[in-house]
Amino acid sequence: MFKKFTYKYWQDGNWLVGQLNEIDGVFSQGQTLEELEVNLAEAFTLMLSEDKELIKDLKIRELELEI
């Protein structure tokens, strides 16, 4: 089963740091966006192997906010 996730990222020195929006605690870094995405996927897989119930009932909704 596949689910789509989104992430936010920012520059920190020479690194791109990213965090999955839908799962708290999944962070990683990479020197390119491609490397960051691979590392985020690995971090997610490691977290999931620790707690398989983590995404069992995952629901995603959008919230529109004025900025």
PEGI-V263718 format. One record per backbone hydrogen bond with DSSP energy under -1.0 kcal/mol. CO is the residue of the C=O (numbers start at 1). NH is the residue of the N-H. E is the energy in kcal/mol with one decimal. If there is no record, write none. Layout:
BEGIN
{{CO	NH	E} {CO	NH	E}}
END
This chain:
BEGIN
{{6	21	-2.6} {8	19	-2.3} {10	17	-3.0} {12	15	-1.9} {15	12	-3.3} {16	30	-2.0} {17	10	-2.2} {18	28	-1.9} {19	8	-2.2} {23	26	-1.3} {26	20	-2.3} {28	18	-2.7} {30	16	-3.2} {32	36	-2.5} {33	37	-2.6} {34	38	-2.1} {35	39	-2.5} {36	40	-2.8} {37	41	-2.2} {38	42	-2.1} {39	43	-2.5} {40	44	-2.5} {41	45	-2.4} {42	46	-2.5} {43	47	-2.3} {44	48	-2.9} {45	49	-2.1} {47	51	-1.7} {51	54	-1.8} {55	58	-1.4}}
END
